[in-house]
Amino acid sequence: MRLPHSLLPFLAASALALTALAAGGGGDAPRPSDAVNAVERALAPADPTDDFGDTVRVAAPARRIVSLNPATTEILFAIGAGERLIGRSRWDEWPAEVRAVPALGDGIRPNVEATLAAKPDLVLLYASADNREAARALRAAGVATAAIKVDRLADFRRATRLLGRLTGDTARARTVVDSVDATLERVRQAVAGRARPRVVWPLFGRPLLAVGGGSFQHEVLDIAGGENAFGDDARPAVPVSREEVLRRGADVMLVGPTRVALVRADPAWAALAAVREGRVLAVDTNVVYRPAVRLGEAAVSLARLLHPEVAPLLADSATAARP
């Protein structure tokens, strides 16, 4: 009979007390997280599923991990499992320690042979349709594989808890989620009640795209006190014309640092209030495009851009934003 998760705090405390008594006050006392992890393992379903709906079976906490998904790589380091990483994609650049891990190629349609040659006991992929065949091949070779999509705030929370379970430290994973959520809430409270500027966030390319309502950037922008001009479109990125951007209007335009001068000097953008009135603002691309443990930091960064007056309220959040 499986016990309800509402009993978890009580059972964890009981387990900790029992192990402390067993230790008799001498020797190495167990960590509180060990008791929590043991209880959560007892309460959890037998095997979790990934974002392809496939069952992920690991006989024991994973010790040799290949992560071909930058978001899961960052989460692994945040939950204290970075030293178990034996392979990454060439896109993985943060934290700095990841550069010492061998790069095994692309994260989309990865090199299955190179991945298997690393002898992993767990492979993490991005849950893209392009990676379904790789996931099948890895599982057929007997390697536990989890395809994970981290595109929204809820995805980050779910992915972190799943990785905590696969690495055997659910307590640390929950702490990371709680830390990010606390920073997001701190930002939400700091900008509460303030006028919300209308924001367009173009992703320059062919075609021109704008951040839409189906992205984590939209969610973080909302928390930071901005109104997304294309937030009514449920797609993560919305193909737009310059004319559509001008028609919708925006008080602020967010762009990468290399684009600020180009946009301000382009006469075709002059009709947009954000450009005309000098509110083309540079986002920190190293932070705001990472849908993982730097989400809190991204919210702090955007809030300071959109509402400079709240900077003193968030003075301690810049360092607290990273778990």
PyMOL commands that set and color helices and strands:
alter all, ss='L'
color gray80, all
select helices_A, chain A and resi 5-23+32-43+70-78+82-84+96-100+112-117+129-140+153-167+170-191+216-223+242-248+257-265+267-269+273-276+285-288+295-306+308-314+317-320
alter helices_A, ss='H'
color red, helices_A
select strands_A, chain A and resi 65-67+85-88+122-126+144-148+198-200+202-203+209-211+227-228+237-239+252-255+280-282
alter strands_A, ss='S'
color yellow, strands_A
deselect
rebuild
show_as cartoon
